[in-house]
Amino acid sequence: MSVRRLAEDSVQPAAFAFNAENQAWAEQTIKKFPEGRQASAVIPLLMRAQEQEGWVTKASIEHIAAMLAMPLIRVLEVATFYTQFQLKPVGTRAHIQVCGTTPCMLRGAEDLMKVCKHKIHHDPQTLNEDGTLSWEEVECQGACVNAPMVMIFKDAYEDLTPERLEEIIDAFASGKGDTIKPGPQIERDFSAPAGGPTSLTTSNPKAEG
Ligand code: FES
């Protein structure tokens, strides 16, 4: 797990503002919470800022703290805690978050990270040469039954082998990430048993009467 700090000043933009559409959305979102509880909007606003800018800038954190009348440190705590928030520029086509927690580690996460090192950059959270790809190790993403897995932006890709991850990275690198179906990358429905059902495989004669 990496230390989560804000990006160096050299890459931080001087200012942040929501565009008109996002500003209207933010104002509506803040209104959903009772008077005095506007701080509850901090996570959706940070996520919208990330979707607009590609990552969470220092200026966006300051801007959101002011919008919600929150102490800056409180917004910083949220932004630096959740790995869903990117604190420095990430690949424009894919930022690959490899789960390295125990179930995924036991099922081959280290081999997936070797693929990322080889195909993207030796170091996590570092852009590849043309700025289109980056990767990092993250903690459990809640898809342990389909380990090992990676997240790419909001989608999970599960039941991975190194070979399948290479194919997925190649698709995103060439701008064809939308051709890859998220979820299990083997023949199984969601988190049902691999290879098909193992129980309730026959009909109930009594029910059929
Ligand atoms: S351990 Fe990887 S998703 Fe839970």
Residues whose N, C-alpha, C, O or C-beta is under 5 A from the ligand:
A	BS01	FES	C99 T101 T102 P103 C104 C140 Q141 G142 A143 C144
